[in-house]
Amino acid sequence: MNQDSLLKRITLTCVLTIISLSGLALWGWVSNALIFASFGQNFIPMAPSTALMFMAAGVALFVYRYTAKSPLAKIFVFAALFLILSVCVLILIRSLSGKGGDVERWVSFHPASAHFTFLNSRTPIGRMSPVTAANFLLVALSFFLITGFRNKRRAREAAAVLSVFVILFASVIILSYLYGMPLLYGGSIIPVALTTGMAFFFLGIGLIIAVGTDMWPLSLFLGVSICARLMRAFSPVIFLVILFFGWYDAVVHRLVGNAALTLATFAVLCFVLVHMLISEKSKAISREIEKAETDRRHAEDALKYSEAKYTAIVDSALVGVYQSRPDGTVLFVNSSVLNILEYESQEDINSRGGAPVLYKNPEDRQELIKIIKQKGYVDNYEVEFVTKTGKPRNILLNMRLDKDVCSGTMVDITERKKAQEIEKEFIKEKAGAEAERARAVELSIAYERLKKMQFSLIQAEKLASIGQLSASVAHELNSPLDGLISLLRSYRKNTDEGSSAHQELTVMLDAAEYMAGIVRQLVSFARESKGELVELHFNDIINNTLVFVSGLLAEKGIVIKKDLDPNLSKIKGEKNQLQQVVLNLVNNSCDASPRGSEVIIKTRNSEDGGSVVAEFIDSGIGIRPEDMPKLFDPFFTTKDTGKGVGLGLFVSQGIVKQHSADIVVESQWGHGTKATITFPVAK
């Protein structure tokens, strides 16, 4: 059983004894059997108020010892102490001055005999003795110091002294009854009951334990020191000798009547008792000393073995282990240090100057000494040493300063440093190779782009040639068409208006004039632009441009739905360039739209009237999100090879910017596309 468990059991025993004594006393008063409140009819019983105070103190001691950390427990203890202090102070005031409230009337049971007769003196019973009340004050004060000032050593020392006084008071009361001469009997002061003295004795022991094992007087008896052992051995004997002497002097001497015989008998008995005790204890102490000596020898042997084992481990360690002084004297090195630095022994290093000769740069050692004096240690400190033969070594040091001795380890990282340099070169070469591969990939990508651009340029050149050829063909067709139209008009004049010949010539004339209009538009579109901006209606640009794509629209089955504002404001622009923009947007919408779908063209004035807005909306497949940022890049196209060169939107954006306008394309994949052009109104 450990010490703490033993002390808890002793405390519990004291609490149970206190509660038992006070509980029996209360039962005796309630049942009018005062024998339970004392140990005989000739002795005064414990008063009911005294029993209640002991009950409160015992419960408070139990609560403090077993639930001291609970806030509720602390409140309960202070409440119990306040009750004890209040009641005992009032009793003392009434006993000393005869004034004050009678608090004991509330617990007065009025037994059959209200007085106790001893030596022809009648003493009132059922009342707390003022001596008992004073001792309760010592108990309450001691308990208060223990509970309220637990971390204050001076307070606990005072509590221990007060607890010792409580025990001494209780011992005097008990011994007076044991010797047959109880105190205060026959006087004017109410005596203290034997049960009261016993309860105070156990309460004092509980308080001393509560003070703590590190405080006097409990510290004198605990531990394995010689003093504690002797105190535990001789204190009970001294107590028994004093007890026996008092009893012998009070009882036997009165019966024998011969003082010399009494003292001689007592001396012989004491000698025998002390001799027996010293003999037994000396044997026990001798056995313990012999055991301690045996343990010491075993510990020395174990220490020598441990030192030898430690030395062998340290000496065979792959890591260098060393000890030195700040002045450079080497105290210890293992074989790894000697192998690293190519020395024969510790003395060999000291004979050449000690630790300073190991450093390649003396400044490194000075810096190391400065750091270790400031911090007391260094970790992973890299320094360059020189071996006995002059070879440089990269060393990693770990060092601790203890008083004037530097202890630590060293690791040779020379090969590691070389490996790191090789690794750096390899990484550098690898990075160069990666860069070369990246450049090769970039060149390959650039080459593929150039091939695509070359193909697109060829296609653009073909389209330009076709455009020029179309313009030439249109120019050549223009004169024959004009002659044909003139002849058809002349023939129609020579026919009757209602005749079939007149109707047929009218149809032929309309077809020829339609062809002539297309040829004129083609020639006008192909004519080189002069770049002059004039006021014009954008609705006219749209209508004129749609003439060129009417055949394409009919072939693909696509219907153009126009929603053109008739009150559209004029803009400043170059006719041919704007027709190019409209043509590109309509072609893109037609290429993206399925057969039978609609392409909507809207025009309107902005809400503030400062801009003209044109929208080209199709219900085609739309544009992928990842392609949106590249729409206006040159030669970018989502069409199949041969169906587009990727210059339409690029050229259109350039033309729009030249007209101080903006073009925005919005699209959602699978839900069509809308292109919006915003022109400033002509001023």
MOPEKA-V68891 format. One record per residue. SS is DSSP state (hx for helix, st for strand, lp for the rest). PHI is phi in whole degrees, -180 to 180 (NA if undefined). OMEGA is omega in degrees with one decimal (NA if undefined). Layout:
[[SS & PHI & OMEGA] [SS & PHI & OMEGA]]
//
This chain:
[[lp & NA & -179.2] [lp & -79 & -173.2] [hx & -64 & -177.5] [hx & -64 & 178.5] [hx & -64 & 179.1] [hx & -62 & -178.9] [hx & -66 & 177.1] [hx & -66 & 178.5] [hx & -66 & 177.9] [hx & -64 & 178.1] [hx & -61 & 179.4] [hx & -62 & 178.0] [hx & -63 & 178.7] [hx & -63 & -179.4] [hx & -63 & -179.5] [hx & -64 & 179.0] [hx & -65 & 179.8] [hx & -61 & -178.4] [hx & -66 & 178.9] [hx & -65 & -179.5] [hx & -62 & -178.7] [hx & -70 & 178.9] [hx & -65 & 176.9] [hx & -62 & 179.7] [hx & -64 & 178.7] [hx & -62 & 178.5] [hx & -64 & 178.2] [hx & -62 & 178.3] [hx & -70 & -179.2] [hx & -67 & -176.5] [hx & -91 & -178.8] [lp & 60 & 175.6] [lp & -118 & -171.4] [hx & -70 & 176.5] [hx & -60 & 178.8] [hx & -75 & -178.6] [hx & -94 & 178.7] [lp & -150 & 179.8] [lp & -107 & 177.4] [lp & 168 & -178.6] [lp & -71 & -179.1] [lp & -86 & -177.8] [lp & -114 & -178.8] [lp & -70 & -179.3] [lp & -83 & 174.8] [lp & -70 & -178.5] [lp & -69 & 178.5] [hx & -59 & 179.3] [hx & -63 & 177.3] [hx & -63 & 179.5] [hx & -62 & 179.2] [hx & -65 & 179.0] [hx & -64 & 177.1] [hx & -65 & 178.6] [hx & -61 & 179.9] [hx & -65 & -179.1] [hx & -66 & -179.6] [hx & -64 & 178.8] [hx & -65 & 178.7] [hx & -62 & 178.1] [hx & -64 & 178.3] [hx & -64 & -178.9] [hx & -62 & -178.9] [hx & -65 & -174.5] [hx & -72 & -172.3] [hx & -106 & 179.1] [lp & -137 & -173.5] [lp & -67 & -175.1] [lp & -81 & -178.2] [lp & -81 & 177.4] [hx & -61 & 178.7] [hx & -65 & 178.7] [hx & -63 & 179.6] [hx & -65 & 178.1] [hx & -63 & 179.4] [hx & -63 & -179.1] [hx & -62 & -179.6] [hx & -65 & 177.6] [hx & -65 & 178.6] [hx & -64 & 179.0] [hx & -64 & 178.7] [hx & -63 & 178.2] [hx & -62 & -178.8] [hx & -62 & -179.5] [hx & -62 & -176.6] [hx & -62 & -177.1] [hx & -63 & -175.8] [hx & -70 & 177.1] [hx & -64 & 178.4] [hx & -64 & 178.3] [hx & -65 & 178.9] [hx & -64 & 179.7] [hx & -62 & -179.6] [hx & -68 & -178.4] [hx & -71 & -175.6] [hx & -85 & -174.9] [hx & -112 & -176.9] [lp & 77 & -179.4] [lp & -115 & 178.2] [lp & 104 & -178.4] [lp & -73 & 177.9] [lp & -93 & -177.1] [hx & -73 & -175.4] [hx & -80 & -179.5] [hx & -67 & -179.1] [hx & -73 & -179.5] [hx & -119 & 178.7] [lp & -85 & -175.7] [lp & -98 & 177.5] [lp & 50 & 179.2] [lp & -67 & -178.1] [lp & -61 & 178.3] [lp & -114 & -176.1] [lp & -89 & 178.9] [st & -132 & -180.0] [st & -119 & -176.4] [st & -100 & 176.6] [st & -143 & -178.7] [lp & 53 & 177.9] [lp & 62 & 178.7] [st & -118 & -179.7] [st & -89 & -178.2] [st & -115 & 179.4] [st & -67 & 178.4] [lp & -117 & -178.1] [lp & 85 & 179.0] [lp & -119 & 178.7] [lp & -75 & 176.8] [lp & -67 & 176.1] [hx & -61 & 175.6] [hx & -65 & 176.7] [hx & -63 & 179.5] [hx & -62 & 179.0] [hx & -63 & 179.4] [hx & -68 & 175.4] [hx & -63 & 176.6] [hx & -62 & 176.5] [hx & -63 & 179.2] [hx & -62 & -177.9] [hx & -64 & -180.0] [hx & -65 & 178.5] [hx & -62 & -179.9] [hx & -63 & 178.9] [hx & -63 & 178.5] [hx & -64 & 179.6] [hx & -67 & -174.6] [hx & -79 & -174.6] [hx & -84 & -176.8] [lp & -129 & -174.8] [lp & -62 & -176.0] [lp & -94 & 178.7] [lp & -100 & -176.1] [hx & -66 & -179.1] [hx & -62 & 178.8] [hx & -65 & 179.0] [hx & -69 & 176.2] [hx & -63 & 178.2] [hx & -64 & 178.4] [hx & -63 & 179.0] [hx & -64 & 179.4] [hx & -63 & 179.4] [hx & -63 & 178.9] [hx & -66 & 178.0] [hx & -64 & 176.8] [hx & -62 & 177.7] [hx & -62 & 179.9] [hx & -67 & 178.9] [hx & -63 & 177.9] [hx & -60 & -179.8] [hx & -64 & 180.0] [hx & -64 & 179.3] [hx & -62 & -179.8] [hx & -62 & -177.8] [hx & -65 & -179.4] [hx & -64 & 179.8] [hx & -63 & 176.1] [hx & -70 & -177.8] [hx & -66 & -179.2] [lp & -86 & 178.3] [lp & 79 & -179.8] [lp & -133 & -178.6] [lp & -63 & -176.0] [lp & -74 & 171.2] [lp & 69 & 176.9] [lp & -72 & 179.1] [lp & 89 & 179.9] [lp & -101 & -178.8] [lp & -86 & -179.4] [lp & -92 & 179.8] [lp & -63 & -179.4] [lp & -68 & 177.3] [lp & -98 & -178.0] [lp & -70 & 177.7] [hx & -61 & 179.1] [hx & -64 & 176.6] [hx & -66 & 178.0] [hx & -61 & 179.2] [hx & -64 & 179.4] [hx & -64 & 176.9] [hx & -63 & -179.3] [hx & -61 & -179.5] [hx & -70 & 177.2] [hx & -66 & 177.2] [hx & -62 & 177.9] [hx & -62 & 178.6] [hx & -62 & 178.9] [hx & -68 & 178.8] [hx & -63 & 177.1] [hx & -65 & 179.8] [hx & -67 & 178.3] [hx & -60 & 178.3] [lp & 130 & -178.2] [lp & -74 & -179.3] [lp & -89 & -176.4] [lp & -110 & 172.2] [lp & -66 & 4.0] [lp & -95 & -174.8] [hx & -65 & -179.1] [hx & -64 & 179.6] [hx & -70 & -172.9] [hx & -104 & -175.2] [lp & -106 & 179.9] [lp & 105 & -177.0] [lp & -111 & 179.7] [lp & -70 & 179.2] [hx & -62 & 180.0] [hx & -61 & -179.2] [hx & -64 & 179.6] [hx & -65 & 180.0] [hx & -66 & 178.0] [hx & -64 & 178.7] [hx & -66 & -177.5] [hx & -80 & -169.9] [hx & -94 & -178.4] [hx & -61 & 177.2] [hx & -60 & -178.9] [hx & -67 & 179.2] [hx & -61 & 179.0] [hx & -61 & 179.8] [hx & -66 & 179.5] [hx & -64 & 179.5] [hx & -64 & 179.8] [hx & -64 & -179.3] [hx & -66 & -179.4] [hx & -63 & 179.1] [hx & -63 & 179.2] [hx & -64 & -178.4] [hx & -64 & -177.6] [hx & -72 & -176.5] [hx & -82 & -173.4] [hx & -109 & -173.8] [hx & -66 & -178.6] [hx & -61 & 179.0] [hx & -68 & -179.7] [hx & -81 & -176.9] [hx & -77 & 178.6] [lp & 83 & 179.7] [lp & -107 & -175.9] [hx & -67 & -177.9] [hx & -64 & 179.1] [hx & -64 & 180.0] [hx & -63 & -178.0] [hx & -67 & -179.3] [hx & -64 & 179.3] [hx & -62 & -180.0] [hx & -65 & -179.4] [hx & -63 & 179.8] [hx & -62 & -179.7] [hx & -62 & 178.8] [hx & -65 & 179.7] [hx & -62 & -179.7] [hx & -61 & -177.6] [hx & -64 & -179.2] [hx & -66 & 178.8] [hx & -62 & 179.3] [hx & -64 & -178.6] [hx & -67 & -178.7] [hx & -63 & 179.1] [hx & -62 & -179.1] [hx & -65 & -177.8] [hx & -70 & 178.2] [hx & -65 & 176.3] [hx & -63 & -179.1] [hx & -65 & -179.9] [hx & -67 & 177.8] [hx & -62 & 178.5] [hx & -62 & 179.8] [hx & -67 & 178.3] [hx & -64 & 178.2] [hx & -63 & 178.1] [hx & -64 & 178.8] [hx & -64 & 178.6] [hx & -66 & 177.1] [hx & -61 & 177.8] [hx & -63 & 179.3] [hx & -63 & 179.0] [hx & -65 & 177.7] [hx & -63 & 179.1] [hx & -65 & 177.9] [hx & -65 & 177.8] [hx & -63 & 179.0] [hx & -65 & 178.7] [hx & -66 & 178.1] [hx & -63 & 178.6] [hx & -64 & 180.0] [hx & -65 & 178.7] [hx & -64 & 179.0] [hx & -64 & 178.9] [hx & -65 & 179.7] [hx & -64 & 179.6] [hx & -62 & 179.2] [hx & -64 & 179.5] [hx & -64 & -178.7] [hx & -64 & -176.8] [hx & -69 & -178.6] [hx & -95 & -178.2] [lp & -69 & 177.3] [lp & -72 & 178.4] [lp & -86 & 177.8] [st & -73 & 178.6] [st & -120 & -174.3] [st & -149 & 170.7] [st & -140 & -180.0] [st & -153 & 176.2] [lp & -103 & 178.4] [lp & -59 & 178.6] [lp & -78 & 175.9] [lp & 107 & -179.9] [lp & -71 & 179.5] [st & -87 & -178.2] [st & -96 & -178.6] [st & -159 & 171.0] [st & -143 & 175.2] [lp & -91 & -174.3] [hx & -65 & 179.6] [hx & -64 & 177.5] [hx & -63 & 179.4] [hx & -63 & 179.1] [hx & -67 & -179.2] [hx & -65 & -173.3] [hx & -97 & 173.9] [lp & 65 & 174.6] [lp & -105 & -178.3] [lp & -86 & -175.0] [lp & -161 & 176.1] [hx & -62 & 179.5] [hx & -64 & 178.9] [hx & -63 & 178.7] [hx & -69 & -178.6] [hx & -66 & -179.4] [hx & -68 & 179.7] [lp & -99 & 176.3] [lp & 123 & 177.2] [hx & 78 & -174.0] [hx & -60 & -177.5] [hx & -59 & -177.0] [hx & -73 & -177.9] [hx & -79 & -174.6] [st & -85 & 176.8] [lp & -70 & 177.6] [lp & -115 & -179.6] [hx & -57 & -179.9] [hx & -63 & 179.1] [hx & -63 & 179.9] [hx & -68 & 178.2] [hx & -62 & 178.0] [hx & -66 & 178.9] [hx & -64 & 179.0] [hx & -63 & 179.4] [hx & -64 & -178.5] [hx & -67 & -175.1] [hx & -70 & 175.7] [hx & -73 & 178.9] [hx & -77 & -173.3] [hx & -98 & -176.2] [lp & 89 & -179.6] [st & -164 & 169.1] [st & -139 & 178.7] [st & -126 & 175.0] [st & 53 & 178.9] [st & -91 & -175.8] [st & -92 & -178.4] [st & -145 & -178.9] [st & -108 & 177.7] [st & -101 & 175.0] [st & -127 & 179.7] [lp & -76 & -179.9] [lp & -61 & -179.3] [lp & -91 & 175.1] [lp & 92 & -179.4] [lp & -82 & 177.3] [st & -75 & 178.3] [st & -136 & 173.8] [st & -87 & -173.2] [st & -121 & 174.2] [st & -109 & -173.7] [st & -105 & 167.3] [st & -127 & -170.2] [st & -142 & 174.9] [st & -128 & 178.7] [st & -104 & 177.8] [st & -121 & -173.1] [lp & 60 & -179.6] [lp & -117 & -179.6] [st & -123 & 176.3] [st & -100 & 179.3] [st & -119 & 178.9] [st & 179 & -179.1] [st & -129 & 174.9] [st & -135 & 179.6] [st & -124 & 177.6] [st & -80 & -178.8] [lp & -110 & -178.4] [hx & -61 & -179.2] [hx & -66 & 177.7] [hx & -64 & 179.0] [hx & -63 & 178.1] [hx & -63 & 179.1] [hx & -63 & 178.2] [hx & -65 & 177.4] [hx & -64 & 178.2] [hx & -63 & 179.5] [hx & -64 & 177.6] [hx & -62 & 178.5] [hx & -63 & 179.9] [hx & -64 & 179.1] [hx & -62 & 178.9] [hx & -64 & 178.5] [hx & -65 & 179.3] [hx & -64 & 178.5] [hx & -64 & 177.1] [hx & -62 & 179.1] [hx & -64 & 177.8] [hx & -63 & 178.4] [hx & -64 & 178.1] [hx & -63 & 178.3] [hx & -63 & 178.6] [hx & -63 & 177.7] [hx & -64 & 178.8] [hx & -64 & 178.0] [hx & -64 & 179.0] [hx & -62 & 178.6] [hx & -64 & 179.0] [hx & -63 & 178.9] [hx & -64 & 179.4] [hx & -63 & 179.1] [hx & -63 & 178.4] [hx & -63 & 177.8] [hx & -66 & 178.1] [hx & -63 & 178.5] [hx & -63 & 178.8] [hx & -65 & 178.9] [hx & -64 & 178.5] [hx & -63 & 178.5] [hx & -63 & -179.7] [hx & -66 & 177.9] [hx & -64 & 177.7] [hx & -63 & 178.5] [hx & -63 & 179.0] [hx & -63 & 178.6] [hx & -64 & 178.1] [hx & -62 & 179.8] [hx & -63 & 178.2] [hx & -64 & 179.0] [hx & -65 & 178.5] [hx & -62 & 178.6] [hx & -62 & 178.3] [hx & -64 & 179.0] [hx & -63 & 178.7] [hx & -63 & 178.5] [hx & -64 & 179.5] [hx & -66 & 179.1] [hx & -62 & 179.8] [hx & -63 & 179.5] [hx & -65 & 180.0] [hx & -69 & -179.4] [hx & -78 & -173.7] [hx & -63 & -178.0] [hx & -67 & 177.6] [hx & -59 & -179.7] [hx & -66 & 177.9] [hx & -62 & 178.7] [hx & -66 & -179.9] [hx & -63 & -179.9] [hx & -64 & 179.8] [hx & -64 & 179.9] [hx & -65 & -179.2] [hx & -64 & 177.9] [hx & -65 & -179.2] [hx & -66 & 178.7] [hx & -62 & -176.8] [hx & -67 & 178.8] [hx & -66 & -176.7] [lp & -85 & 179.3] [lp & -117 & 176.7] [lp & -73 & -175.8] [lp & -66 & -177.5] [lp & -93 & -177.2] [lp & -77 & 178.3] [hx & -68 & 179.3] [hx & -64 & -179.6] [hx & -65 & 179.5] [hx & -66 & -179.6] [hx & -66 & 178.9] [hx & -66 & 178.3] [hx & -66 & 178.0] [hx & -61 & -179.2] [hx & -65 & -179.9] [hx & -66 & 178.5] [hx & -62 & 179.6] [hx & -66 & -179.9] [hx & -66 & 178.9] [hx & -65 & 177.0] [hx & -62 & 178.3] [hx & -63 & -179.8] [hx & -65 & 178.2] [hx & -64 & 178.3] [hx & -61 & -179.2] [hx & -64 & -179.5] [hx & -66 & 178.0] [hx & -63 & -179.6] [hx & -65 & 178.8] [hx & -65 & 179.9] [hx & -65 & -179.7] [hx & -67 & -177.6] [hx & -80 & -178.1] [lp & -64 & -178.1] [lp & -62 & -178.4] [lp & -74 & 178.8] [lp & -91 & 177.1] [lp & 78 & 179.6] [lp & -88 & 179.2] [lp & -95 & 179.8] [st & -127 & 177.5] [st & -74 & -179.2] [st & -157 & 176.0] [lp & -95 & -179.7] [hx & -69 & 175.2] [hx & -60 & 178.6] [hx & -65 & 178.8] [hx & -61 & -179.2] [hx & -66 & -177.3] [hx & -63 & -179.2] [hx & -66 & -177.6] [hx & -73 & -178.0] [hx & -65 & 177.1] [lp & -61 & -176.7] [lp & -69 & -172.8] [lp & -105 & -178.8] [hx & -63 & 178.1] [hx & -66 & 179.1] [hx & -62 & 179.9] [hx & -65 & 179.4] [hx & -65 & -179.2] [hx & -64 & -178.2] [hx & -90 & 178.9] [lp & 69 & -178.6] [lp & -105 & -178.2] [st & -104 & 175.0] [st & -90 & 176.9] [st & -108 & -175.9] [st & -101 & 174.8] [st & -130 & -172.0] [lp & -99 & -180.0] [lp & -72 & -179.6] [lp & -67 & 179.7] [lp & -100 & -177.4] [lp & -64 & 179.4] [lp & -70 & 178.4] [lp & -79 & 174.6] [st & -126 & 173.8] [st & -101 & -178.2] [st & -165 & 176.9] [lp & -104 & -169.1] [hx & -54 & -174.6] [hx & -63 & -179.3] [hx & -65 & 179.7] [hx & -68 & 175.1] [hx & -63 & 177.6] [hx & -62 & 179.8] [hx & -65 & -179.3] [hx & -62 & -179.8] [hx & -61 & -179.8] [hx & -64 & -178.3] [hx & -68 & 178.6] [hx & -66 & 178.1] [hx & -60 & 179.3] [hx & -62 & 179.5] [hx & -64 & 179.3] [hx & -64 & -179.0] [hx & -66 & -176.4] [hx & -89 & -173.4] [lp & -97 & 177.0] [lp & -77 & -180.0] [lp & -62 & 178.3] [lp & 86 & -179.4] [lp & -89 & -179.3] [st & -113 & 170.1] [st & -118 & -174.7] [st & -101 & 176.1] [st & -120 & -179.0] [st & -122 & 170.9] [st & -133 & 179.5] [st & -165 & 171.9] [st & -87 & 177.5] [lp & -69 & -176.4] [lp & -63 & 179.6] [lp & -86 & 178.0] [lp & 76 & -177.4] [lp & -96 & -176.6] [st & -140 & 172.8] [st & -113 & -175.7] [st & -114 & 176.4] [st & -122 & -177.8] [st & -123 & 177.7] [st & -120 & -170.8] [st & -119 & 175.4] [st & -126 & 179.5] [lp & -112 & -177.2] [lp & -80 & -174.5] [lp & -79 & 179.8] [lp & 81 & -176.4] [lp & -123 & 178.9] [lp & -66 & -178.9] [hx & -58 & -177.9] [hx & -72 & 179.7] [hx & -92 & -176.0] [hx & -59 & -178.6] [lp & -66 & -175.0] [lp & -105 & -173.2] [lp & -60 & -174.3] [lp & -97 & 175.3] [lp & -74 & 178.1] [lp & -67 & 176.8] [lp & 68 & 173.9] [lp & -93 & 179.2] [lp & -148 & 175.3] [lp & -102 & -179.1] [lp & -83 & 177.6] [lp & -66 & -179.2] [lp & -59 & 179.4] [lp & 93 & -178.0] [lp & -103 & 178.4] [lp & -174 & -178.1] [lp & -107 & 176.5] [lp & 80 & -179.9] [lp & -112 & -174.1] [hx & -59 & -178.7] [hx & -69 & 177.7] [hx & -61 & 179.4] [hx & -67 & -179.0] [hx & -61 & 178.8] [hx & -62 & 178.5] [hx & -63 & 179.4] [hx & -65 & -179.3] [hx & -61 & 179.2] [hx & -62 & 178.5] [hx & -64 & 179.0] [lp & -93 & -179.9] [lp & 56 & -178.9] [lp & -114 & 179.2] [st & -126 & 174.9] [st & -127 & -178.6] [st & -130 & 178.7] [st & -114 & 176.6] [st & -119 & -178.3] [st & -156 & 173.4] [lp & -128 & -173.5] [lp & -57 & -179.7] [lp & 89 & -175.8] [lp & -132 & 173.0] [lp & 89 & -174.2] [st & -140 & 175.0] [st & -131 & 175.2] [st & -109 & -176.7] [st & -121 & 176.8] [st & -115 & 179.6] [st & -120 & 179.6] [st & -103 & 170.6] [st & -74 & 178.6] [st & -69 & 178.8] [lp & -65 & -179.7] [lp & -115 & NA]]
//
